[in-house]
Amino acid sequence: MYASYWHQVALLESAPPRSLSTTLLITPNFGLSNAEAFMAFSDTLTNPLESLQLEATIQLVFFHPQWTFRDGASRVGGDTAGNFARRSPFPMINILRTPQVQLRLVFY
């Protein structure tokens, strides 16, 4: 998984922004049955981006079939509508170019 992930990060970093904005790494055979383990794995991907100073250019969004907000299941229940925002059929990692997804507010 690490090799596939870093390959996708390198691909996104090396491609011209107009030719590649995002990549989706779908992992049907990795972390499917354990959302907590998949989220712990996600931390091991996010932390190196900071030390490599890539967090300003690369953003990660994680999806999982059992995903809930960290306090969502205990606070409001696991099947509330908000918890479905990052649910997917398989565990996935969306690797995005941060400048292309940042919200820009313009006031006139």
VOKOLRO-181595 format. One record per residue: residue number from 1; residue in one letter; x, y, z of N, C-alpha, C in turn. Coordinates in steps of 0.001 Angstrom, whole numbers. Atoms other than C-alpha are relative to their C-alpha. Layout:
! VOKOLRO-181595
+-----+------+---------+---------+---------+---------+---------+---------+---------+---------+---------+
| pos | code |     npx |     npy |     npz |    capx |    capy |    capz |     cpx |     cpy |     cpz |
+-----+------+---------+---------+---------+---------+---------+---------+---------+---------+---------+
| NUM |    A |       X |       Y |       Z |       X |       Y |       Z |       X |       Y |       Z |
...
+-----+------+---------+---------+---------+---------+---------+---------+---------+---------+---------+
***
This chain:
! VOKOLRO-181595
+-----+------+---------+---------+---------+---------+---------+---------+---------+---------+---------+
| pos | code |     npx |     npy |     npz |    capx |    capy |    capz |     cpx |     cpy |     cpz |
+-----+------+---------+---------+---------+---------+---------+---------+---------+---------+---------+
|   1 |    M |     818 |   -1196 |       0 |       0 |       0 |       0 |     857 |    1254 |       0 |
|   2 |    Y |    -860 |   -1192 |     -46 |    2782 |    2426 |     842 |     615 |     281 |   -1368 |
|   3 |    A |    -614 |    -193 |    1314 |    4469 |    1863 |   -2518 |   -1016 |     563 |    -989 |
|   4 |    S |    1053 |    -510 |     906 |    1188 |    2405 |   -4402 |    -342 |    1450 |     320 |
|   5 |    Y |     321 |   -1362 |    -425 |     415 |    5506 |   -2377 |    1078 |     992 |    -438 |
|   6 |    W |   -1079 |    -934 |     335 |    3835 |    7134 |   -2832 |     188 |     117 |   -1503 |
|   7 |    H |     -36 |     -91 |    1464 |    3762 |    6284 |   -6534 |   -1028 |    1027 |    -482 |
|   8 |    Q |    1050 |    -945 |     393 |     490 |    8228 |   -6847 |     350 |    1435 |     415 |
|   9 |    V |    -425 |   -1335 |    -430 |    1860 |   11172 |   -4830 |    1057 |     535 |    -956 |
|  10 |    A |   -1058 |    -431 |     923 |    4959 |   11306 |   -7062 |    -580 |     316 |   -1379 |
|  11 |    L |     652 |    -247 |    1285 |    2781 |   11076 |  -10175 |    -712 |    1347 |      10 |
|  12 |    L |     723 |   -1267 |    -107 |     611 |   13966 |   -9007 |     961 |    1182 |      93 |
|  13 |    E |    -974 |   -1077 |    -157 |    3613 |   16063 |   -7998 |     752 |     294 |   -1304 |
|  14 |    S |    -804 |    -197 |    1206 |    5411 |   15531 |  -11318 |    -820 |     395 |   -1228 |
|  15 |    A |     839 |    -328 |    1157 |    2458 |   16004 |  -13680 |    -358 |    1481 |       2 |
|  16 |    P |     461 |   -1392 |      59 |    1499 |   19463 |  -14920 |   -1401 |     125 |     615 |
|  17 |    P |    1294 |    -148 |    -675 |   -1452 |   20789 |  -12862 |   -1202 |     -79 |    -944 |
|  18 |    R |    1142 |      32 |     920 |   -3651 |   21154 |  -15943 |    -269 |   -1396 |    -554 |
|  19 |    S |     205 |    1345 |     532 |   -3151 |   17516 |  -16917 |    -457 |   -1002 |    1061 |
|  20 |    L |     386 |     926 |   -1070 |   -3696 |   15866 |  -13513 |    -247 |     790 |    1281 |
|  21 |    S |     362 |    -747 |   -1204 |   -5536 |   17375 |  -10545 |    -161 |    -887 |    1213 |
|  22 |    T |     294 |     900 |   -1113 |   -6375 |   14356 |   -8437 |     216 |   -1435 |    -443 |
|  23 |    T |     -65 |    1429 |     264 |   -5864 |   10640 |   -8190 |    -743 |    -712 |    1130 |
|  24 |    L |     800 |     753 |    -973 |   -8044 |    8097 |   -6427 |     595 |   -1389 |     121 |
|  25 |    L |    -580 |    1308 |    -273 |   -6369 |    5089 |   -4855 |   -1059 |    -837 |     714 |
|  26 |    I |    1053 |     868 |    -543 |   -9021 |    2403 |   -4295 |     659 |   -1277 |     516 |
|  27 |    T |    -684 |    1115 |    -663 |   -8000 |    -353 |   -1883 |    -989 |   -1079 |     447 |
|  28 |    P |    1033 |     967 |    -398 |  -10631 |   -3140 |   -1969 |     512 |   -1143 |     871 |
|  29 |    N |    -544 |    1107 |    -784 |   -8285 |   -5675 |    -357 |     812 |     468 |    1199 |
|  30 |    F |    -787 |    -539 |   -1107 |   -6802 |   -3396 |    2290 |    -898 |     813 |     925 |
|  31 |    G |     738 |    -752 |   -1004 |   -8594 |   -2281 |    5437 |   -1509 |     -21 |    -139 |
|  32 |    L |    1439 |      23 |     245 |  -12066 |   -3222 |    4263 |    -814 |    -288 |    1259 |
|  33 |    S |     815 |     422 |   -1139 |  -13229 |   -4844 |    7490 |     262 |     771 |    1285 |
|  34 |    N |    -336 |    -690 |   -1238 |  -11665 |   -2447 |    9991 |     246 |    1485 |    -278 |
|  35 |    A |    -101 |   -1440 |     263 |  -12329 |    1277 |    9667 |    1025 |     661 |     907 |
|  36 |    E |    -960 |    -621 |    -925 |  -10264 |    2143 |   12748 |    1434 |    -257 |    -445 |
|  37 |    A |   -1346 |     316 |     486 |   -7196 |     360 |   11367 |     310 |     793 |   -1267 |
|  38 |    F |    -217 |    -774 |    1219 |   -7655 |    2088 |    8014 |     271 |    1461 |     335 |
|  39 |    M |    -236 |   -1392 |    -389 |   -7847 |    5483 |    9718 |    1355 |     155 |     701 |
|  40 |    A |   -1341 |     -43 |    -599 |   -4735 |    4689 |   11776 |    1052 |     -29 |   -1107 |
|  41 |    F |    -889 |      34 |    1164 |   -3020 |    3816 |    8489 |      22 |    1367 |    -683 |
|  42 |    S |      62 |   -1309 |     659 |   -4203 |    7145 |    7072 |     890 |    1024 |     694 |
|  43 |    D |    -888 |    -910 |    -730 |   -2321 |    8978 |    9818 |    1451 |    -191 |    -423 |
|  44 |    T |   -1380 |     251 |     424 |     892 |    7298 |    8645 |     267 |     568 |   -1389 |
|  45 |    L |    -177 |    -630 |    1310 |     293 |    8839 |    5219 |      -3 |    1515 |     110 |
|  46 |    T |     127 |   -1448 |    -167 |    -629 |   12321 |    6388 |    1227 |     609 |     666 |
|  47 |    N |   -1118 |    -561 |    -760 |    2212 |   12865 |    8853 |    1254 |     244 |    -845 |
|  48 |    P |   -1192 |    -279 |     816 |    5085 |   12471 |    6309 |    -176 |    1182 |    -959 |
|  49 |    L |     210 |   -1153 |     881 |    3470 |   15094 |    4052 |     438 |    1286 |     693 |
|  50 |    E |    -413 |   -1184 |    -771 |    4082 |   17645 |    6802 |    1516 |      98 |      70 |
|  51 |    S |   -1457 |     -47 |    -129 |    7718 |   16688 |    7333 |     692 |     205 |   -1344 |
|  52 |    L |    -554 |    -227 |    1336 |    8335 |   16699 |    3563 |    -431 |    1346 |    -578 |
|  53 |    Q |     524 |   -1309 |     403 |    6627 |   20116 |    3368 |    -850 |     -91 |   -1270 |
|  54 |    L |     903 |     189 |    1135 |    4064 |   18792 |     887 |   -1448 |     311 |     350 |
|  55 |    E |    1398 |    -225 |    -394 |     944 |   19629 |    2913 |    -598 |    1223 |    -675 |
|  56 |    A |     522 |   -1170 |     711 |     649 |   22932 |    1047 |    -377 |    -330 |   -1443 |
|  57 |    T |     283 |     358 |    1393 |     487 |   21120 |   -2294 |    -845 |   -1257 |    -140 |
|  58 |    I |     743 |    1268 |      65 |   -1063 |   17714 |   -1504 |    -985 |     -73 |    1160 |
|  59 |    Q |    1035 |     179 |   -1019 |   -4290 |   17088 |     362 |    -554 |   -1411 |    -140 |
|  60 |    L |     534 |    1357 |       3 |   -5645 |   13674 |    1336 |   -1406 |     -13 |     586 |
|  61 |    V |    1347 |     214 |    -528 |   -9270 |   12689 |    1824 |    -218 |   -1508 |      -9 |
|  62 |    F |     161 |    1436 |    -148 |  -10048 |    9208 |    3105 |   -1474 |    -379 |      37 |
|  63 |    F |    1362 |     526 |      45 |  -13201 |    7177 |    2484 |      37 |   -1464 |     439 |
|  64 |    H |      75 |    1391 |    -469 |  -14314 |    3885 |    4044 |   -1476 |    -389 |     139 |
|  65 |    P |    1401 |     432 |    -115 |  -17523 |    1794 |    4043 |    -598 |     175 |    1393 |
|  66 |    Q |     487 |    -115 |   -1380 |  -17788 |    2059 |    7851 |     345 |    1348 |     619 |
|  67 |    W |    -512 |   -1266 |    -518 |  -16581 |    5644 |    8188 |   -1040 |     739 |     828 |
|  68 |    T |     791 |    -940 |    -803 |  -17959 |    7866 |   10943 |     957 |    1081 |     495 |
|  69 |    F |    -828 |   -1010 |    -638 |  -16719 |   11111 |   12406 |     580 |    -618 |    1266 |
|  70 |    R |    -678 |     628 |   -1144 |  -14288 |   10312 |   15204 |    -896 |     -73 |    1234 |
|  71 |    D |     909 |      46 |   -1143 |  -16922 |   11200 |   17802 |   -1448 |    -190 |    -451 |
|  72 |    G |    1355 |      64 |     548 |  -19932 |   10733 |   15527 |    -825 |   -1173 |     471 |
|  73 |    A |     768 |    1172 |    -399 |  -20926 |    7214 |   16459 |    -461 |     104 |    1443 |
|  74 |    S |     381 |     -87 |   -1416 |  -20911 |    7893 |   20190 |    -911 |    1186 |     270 |
|  75 |    R |     771 |   -1222 |    -263 |  -22432 |   11366 |   19930 |   -1403 |     -77 |    -591 |
|  76 |    V |    1316 |     -24 |     650 |  -25250 |   10938 |   17425 |    -366 |   -1314 |    -676 |
|  77 |    G |     282 |    1278 |     634 |  -25051 |    7333 |   16186 |     723 |    -116 |   -1334 |
|  78 |    G |    -791 |     228 |    1198 |  -23138 |    5784 |   13310 |    -735 |     136 |   -1311 |
|  79 |    D |     745 |     -28 |    1254 |  -25940 |    5912 |   10768 |    -695 |    1327 |    -273 |
|  80 |    T |     577 |   -1304 |     304 |  -26756 |    9618 |   10816 |     532 |     486 |   -1347 |
|  81 |    A |    -307 |    -442 |    1364 |  -26638 |   11437 |    7480 |    1411 |     556 |    -145 |
|  82 |    G |   -1327 |    -600 |      98 |  -23420 |   13344 |    8197 |    1114 |   -1015 |    -123 |
|  83 |    N |   -1031 |    1026 |      61 |  -21460 |   10129 |    8606 |     109 |    -654 |   -1374 |
|  84 |    F |     -59 |     602 |    1330 |  -22253 |    9091 |    5022 |     810 |     842 |    -983 |
|  85 |    A |    -746 |    -891 |     903 |  -20272 |   12001 |    3547 |    1292 |    -629 |    -490 |
|  86 |    R |   -1256 |     613 |     407 |  -17100 |    9916 |    3451 |     -64 |   -1520 |      12 |
|  87 |    R |     142 |    1448 |     144 |  -18484 |    6447 |    3074 |      80 |    -351 |   -1485 |
|  88 |    S |    -171 |     468 |    1373 |  -17705 |    4454 |     -47 |     -90 |   -1524 |      -5 |
|  89 |    P |      71 |    1467 |      46 |  -18030 |     866 |   -1267 |    1288 |    -683 |     461 |
|  90 |    F |   -1306 |     533 |    -385 |  -14301 |     286 |    -670 |     811 |    1102 |     670 |
|  91 |    P |    -908 |   -1022 |    -521 |  -11579 |    2030 |    1310 |     686 |     715 |   -1163 |
|  92 |    M |    -594 |    -794 |    1067 |  -10198 |    4858 |    -837 |     782 |    1161 |     587 |
|  93 |    I |    -765 |   -1182 |    -354 |   -7646 |    7633 |    -671 |     -48 |     932 |   -1201 |
|  94 |    N |      31 |   -1010 |    1053 |   -8298 |   10737 |   -2736 |    1181 |     927 |     235 |
|  95 |    I |   -1195 |    -829 |     -96 |   -5001 |   12528 |   -3364 |    -217 |    1192 |    -926 |
|  96 |    L |     363 |   -1216 |     736 |   -5634 |   16122 |   -4445 |    1109 |    1029 |      31 |
|  97 |    R |    -877 |   -1169 |     -39 |   -3663 |   19199 |   -5345 |    -694 |    1060 |     854 |
|  98 |    T |     604 |    -947 |    -932 |   -4372 |   21558 |   -2455 |    -379 |    1330 |    -649 |
|  99 |    P |     379 |   -1295 |     584 |   -4251 |   24809 |   -4493 |   -1243 |     -69 |    -889 |
| 100 |    Q |    1148 |     117 |     881 |   -6926 |   23456 |   -6830 |   -1306 |    -257 |     741 |
| 101 |    V |    1230 |     264 |    -746 |   -9391 |   22612 |   -4059 |    -244 |    1002 |    1116 |
| 102 |    Q |     202 |    -996 |   -1043 |   -8929 |   25529 |   -1699 |   -1139 |     926 |    -372 |
| 103 |    L |    1102 |    -948 |     177 |  -11953 |   27702 |   -1259 |     570 |    1404 |     -38 |
| 104 |    R |    -453 |   -1391 |     102 |  -11302 |   31218 |   -2406 |   -1211 |     917 |      88 |
| 105 |    L |    1095 |    -937 |    -188 |  -13577 |   33916 |   -1145 |     404 |    1355 |    -595 |
| 106 |    V |    -242 |   -1302 |     595 |  -13828 |   37120 |   -3091 |   -1136 |     913 |     436 |
| 107 |    F |    1006 |    -972 |    -422 |  -15623 |   40120 |   -1635 |     103 |    1233 |    -878 |
| 108 |    Y |      35 |   -1211 |     827 |  -16656 |   43062 |   -3766 |    -584 |    1145 |     770 |
+-----+------+---------+---------+---------+---------+---------+---------+---------+---------+---------+
***
